Amino acid sequence: MKNPSIMSQNAAAATVPIQPEKVESIENEDGITIGESYLVRRADSSVCQAQVIQARMSELGYFEYYVHYVGLNRRLDQWVQRSQLLSSSSPESLESPQTLRVSTDAPSLDPMTDDSSDRKITRNQKRRHDEINHVQKTYAEMDPTTAALEKEHEAITKVKYIDTLRIGHFEIETWYFSPYPEEYGKVKTLYLCEYCLKYMKLEKSFKNHQSNCTQRQPPGNEIYRKGTISIFEIDGKDHKIYCQTLCLMAKLFLDHKTLYYDVEPFFFYVLCEIDKNGYHIVGYFSKEKESPDGNNVACILILPPYQRKGYGKLLIAFSYELSRREGIVGSPEKPLSDLGRLSYRSYWAYTLLELMKECRTTTQSIRELSELSGITQDDIIYTLQSMKMVKYWKGQHIICVTPKTVNDHLQLPQFKRPKLMVDPLYLRWTPPKRNSSVKANKKMLSN
């Protein structure tokens, strides 16, 4: 169940754009019109159509322009210099972002971009292409309610002011707007203590804090440790400030995360790497203490420096291990981000294939797979449909596979064994007592 976000006045002020009179002077001086589309040369030498959203004065005294690349995910939005804006063109003369790209790579085999192929693509192929290439849905492709909410969301979070996040020894390019209080929310670089998550706007303050901070691990209880990997369970009620700053940091990398200043209804599970200096935050997921919808994850994030190392699937697997300990099935809160959807689909596919292989039979029901995996029947059907392993017959979904089909799929690179696996022997955790009505509602998901 979602809770309304409670934004402070300072946080809300971070969304205030440049005043109109300043925009006028920018237009007159540089000849750039806010709201107009331009061809933009990116750092990798590709050229894309983009709309200029905002302008600001850099520390060196020249103007920078915030651009959104048309048709691409907003995490690719960025501040660019005047020299990167090549020309203003009419919409008719502008090609799509993909065809404008300058590349020395080998010819694409993607059916969406391969000019030599005249065959029609399927809806599944288009969806897969859009997920991989971060192509965003147009408002016309959304239902009216979703479109209205999306427009409102974009209006509030349109401009990302914080360019980089300095945390530990990493300097990370941010992806999205986050409503930090204004004196922190409009700095180009934000500094964050990786242990207590205190945020600072000056490097001097950051270095002083590093010397004086005595905290070397997250608050809460360490419930899992194997080797150099540790996971802490943190109650939002007991550690409110830490969890609020965790949410603010996460919003820099998550577009549709609802910021919960009221973090009390949530548990947070923080994943760390351990070395001689302490516990270094890698990522986390949160979940409601009582979710009538049966969600076992509300929000999940792996920080960019740690992505593509198996940590995302480790946290996903961990959330399902907790669900199995509780004797329930669970599902992440929808909708998932594009990256989240790919990670979950990959985890679901591997888990289900392994279960079908271990059982050495092709007669399992979807309900049996749900009970064994902790994955909801809807998520199982969705996953098996993507692999063409299920058919709808006489009012129910029937699994249609052979042992050879299962083994063949497990040989494919997209279904390979995850780099990191949860070892249940190292989990020290007792399920909390649940509200009886919520538990009953959750159990209904497996019926």
N, C-alpha and C positions, 0 to 999 in steps of 0.2 A: 504494500500500500504506500503510495507516494505521499510525502508531506510537503506543504508549501514551503518554498525557500524564503528565508527571512533575511533580507539584505539590509545592512546598516546604511545610514545616510552617506557615510564616506565611501562605502563600496559602490553605491548607486552613482555617486558623483564621478566615478572613474569612467563612466560611459559618455560623459559630456563631450561632444565633438568640438572642433575648432570653430570659433565664432564666424558668422557670415562675412563680416567686414574683412577679416583676415584672409578668407578664401578669395575675395575679390582682388586683394593686392597680389596674391599668389598667381592668380590667373593673368593679371596684367603683366607681371614681371617675367614669368617663364612661359607664358602662352599655353599653360596646361589647364584644362577645364575639368573641375571635379564632376564626376558622374559620366564623363565621356569615355569611349573605348579607344584604346591605343594598341599598337603592336609593341610588345615588350621583349627585350633580349634578356634572358635569364643568365644566371652565373654559369650554367653548363652550355651556353651558346645557343640554346634552343630559343625559338621565337614563338610567342603565344599571344593570342588576343586577351586583353585584360581591361577591366574597368577601373578607373581611378576613383578610389573611395574617399581618401582623406589626404591631407598634407601636413607636414610639420617642419620646423626649422631644426637642422642637425646641430650638433655641438660645434661643428666646424664652420657654421654660418651659411650653409646652403640648404635648399629645400629638398626633402625626401617625400616620396609619394607612396601611399598604401594602395596596393592593387589586388584585385580579385581576378584570377584566371578563369575566364568564362568556361563553364561546364566541368570544372575540376573541383575537387574537395577543398573546403576552405582552409584546411591546414597548410595548403600550399600558398595562401595569401602572404604577401610580404611587402616590406618597405624597399623601394628601389630609388636610384638616383635619376636625375633628369636625363642623363646621357643614355639610360637604358630604355627610355620611351622613344621609340623609333619614329612613329608617325601616328596621326589620327586618321582613321579610315572609316568610310561608311560601312554599315553592316554587310552590305551586299558584296563588298570586296574582301571581306575577312573570311578566311577558311577556318575549319574547325581546329581546336588546339592540337589534336593528334597529327593532322596533316601538315601543320606548320613546323613541326619539330625537325630540327637539323640534327642528324645523327650519322655516325660512321659505323653503326652496328650493322650486322648482317641483316638481310631482308627478313621482315617479320613473317612468322608462320601463323599469326593470329588471324582467324577468319574475319575479324572486324577491320583489319588494316591491310590484308593481303589483296592487292589489286588484281593479281593474276587469277584469283578464284572468283567464279561467278555464281557459286552456290549460295543459297540463302542460309543465314545463321538461325539457329534455334533460339528460343527464349532463354534456355539454360545457358547457352554459349554467350549470349549478350549479357546476362546477369553476371556470369563469371568474369567476362571482360571488364564490365563496369566496376566490379569489386576490386580487381587487380589494379586497374588504372585510375581508381579513385574518381570515376565519373559520377557526378551528383545528379540525382533526379531533378527534373524540372518541376515547377509548380503544377503544370498541366498533368503530370504523371501521378500527382498525389490526390487523395480525396480532399474535399473542400476544408474540412476541419484541420487536417494535417498541414495543408498549404497555409492556412491562416496562422497556425501556431509557428510554423517555420518562418514565415515573414516577420512575425513579432520577435522571435528568437534572434534572427539575423539583424534586425534593427537595433536590438540591445547590445549584441556582441559583435558588431560589424568590424570594428577596428581593434587590432591587437597592438598594444603599445609596448609591452615588454618583449624585446627581441630575443634575449638570451637569459637563461637561468644558470647561475653558478651554484652548484651544490657539490660539496666534497671537492675532488679534483677535476670534476667535469664542468664544462661550459656547454650548455645544451641550447640549441635553437628551439624556441617555443613554437607551438602550433596554433593556439587559440587565445582569445581574450579571457582573462580571469579578473573578477572584481575585487582586487586588492584595494585597500584604502587609497585615496587619490595620490597622496605623497609617495606611495610605493607603486601604484598601479600604472604610472606613466614614465617610469625610468626605463632606459634602454636595457640595462642589465640589473636583474634582481639577484641578491645574494641570499642563500638559504643554508642554515646549519643542517647537515645531514643527520644529526643525532636528535636534536630537540625541535627542528623545523622552524626555528625563529627566522623571520625574514628581515632583511636589511637592504638599504639602498646605496650604501657606500662601501667600497672595498676596505677602507680603513676600519670601519665598524665590524665588518666581516672577519678581518684578521684578528682584531682584538677579541672578538667573541670566540673564535677558534682557540685562542690561547687560554681563555678563562672558562669555557663550557666544560663542566665535569660529566655531563651525560654522554654515555657511549653506547647506548642501546635504546630501543623504543620502550615506552612504558608498557604496562600490562603484564601478561603472563606468557612466557615462552612455552609453547605447546608442542613444538616440533623442532628437532635438531638432528641432522645427519651430516656428518662431515663439516663442511663450511657453510651449510645452508641452515637457516633458522627461520621460524615463523612465530610471530607473537600475536596473541589475541588481545585486543584492546577494546574495552567497553567505552562507548562514546559518552556515557553518563559519568564515568569516573575520570576520564582524561579528555575533557571537552576542548581545551585550547589546542592540544596536539592534533586532535581529529579535525578540528576546523581548519588548521593550517595545512593539514594533509589534503583536505578537500580543495582548498585554494590552489595548492600546487598542482593537484591532479587536473584541475580545470584548464591549465595551460596546455594540456595534451589531449583533452577530451572535449568534443564539441557540444554534445547534448547532455552533459552531466548537469543534473540539478544540484546546485550548491545548497547543502543542508547546514545552515548555521545551527539548527537544532539537531545535533548529532546524537542525542541521547537514545533514540530508538534503534541505533545501529551498533553492530560489532564490526570492528576493523581487523583484518588479518594482514599483517605487514611482513613481507618477505625480505630477508637480509642475507648478505654475504658477510662472513666473519673472517677477520684477520687480526693481527696483533694490535691494531689500532682501535678496533671496536666492531660494531655491527653497522654495515653500510646498507642503506635502504635501496632495494631493487625494484619493488613494486608492492601492490596491495590489492585486496578486494574487500568490499564491504557487503554486509547483508543485514536485512531487517531482523530484529529479534523475534518479531511475530509477523509473518508474511502470509496473509490469507490467500494470496495468489500462488503460493508454493515456490516463491523465488529463493534460490539458495545463493544468489549473487545479485547485488544491486548495482555495483560499479566495480570495474576491474581495470587496472593499469600496470604496465611494466614501463619503467622509465626508458627513453630511447637508447641510452648507451648499453642497456642490458637486453634489448630486444633481439630476436632471432638467435637466442641462446637456449631456448627451451623453457624459460621461466614462465611464460604465459600459460603453456599447457600444464606446467607443474601446479600453478595456482588453480587452474580449472579442475585438475584431478583432485587437488586438495579439497576444493569445495564439495566435490561429490563424495569424497571419503568422509567428510563431516556428515553429509546427508545420510550415508549408509550407516554411520554410527547411531544416527537418530532414528533409523528405521523408516526413512521416508524417501520419496523421490523428489527431485528438484530441477529447476530450470533457471537460467539467467533472466533477469528483467529485460523485457523487450521495449523498444527495438535495440538491437546490437549495432555497434559501429561497424564500418566495413572491415576493419582489422579484427575486431572481436568476432564477427560472424565467420571469418575465415578460420580463426583459431578454434572456435567451438566446433565448427563442422569437421575440421581435421581431427580433433579429439574424439568427437562422437563416432566418426567413421572407424578410427583405429580401435577404439574400445569395443565397438559392436563386432567388428571383424575378428578380433581376438577371442571374444566370447563365443562366437559361432565356430571358430576353429577349435577351441578347447573342448567344447561340448561334443565335437565329432558327430554332429547330427544336423540335419537341415529342417528339423521339424519343430524348432522352438517357436513359440508364439511371441508376438510383440510384448505382451504382458510379462512373459517370463524374462525377456531381455531387460525390460524396465526394472523388474525386481532385482535382477543380478547386478545391473549397472548403476542404478539410482537415477537414470536418465528418464525423463517423462516419455510417455507413449507418443505424444505429438512430435517431440524432437527426434525420436527414433524413426517415425514414419518419414519425416522430412529428410533425414539423413539417408535412409535406405532408398527413398525415391530418387535422390541425387545420384545414387549408384545403380539405379534400375534393378533393385533387389526386392521390390515389393509390388504387389498387384492388388487391386480392389475387386473383390469377388463376393457376391451374395451378401452385400452390406457390410463387409469387413475387410481389413487389410491383411493380406496373406504374404508371408515371406517366401520368396521364390529364388533359392540359391542352391548350388551344389558345392561340395567340398572343393572342387577345382576352381570354381568361381571365387570362393573366399581366398584360397591360396594365391590365385593370380592377382587379386586386388592387393594383397599384402606385399607383393613383390614390387608394386608401383611406388615411386619415390614419395608421392603425396600421402601414402598410408604407412610410411615407415615408422618404426618404433620411436617414441619421443626420446629426446636427448636426456631428459631428467624424469625420473619416476618417483612417485610418493611411496615410501616404505611404511606401511601401517604400523609396523613394530616400533617405530620411533615417534608415534603420535601419542602424547600424554594429554588426553582430553576426555572429559565426561560431558555428555550432552546436557544442556540446561533444561529445566522443567518447562514444558510448553503449555500454553493455554489450550484446554481440551478442544474447544471449537476450532481453533486454528489447526491443531494436529489432525482432527477429523477431516477438515477440508483438504489438507495436504494428502492424506491417505487416499482420498477419492481420486487423485490424479493417477493412481496406479490401477484403478478398477476399470 
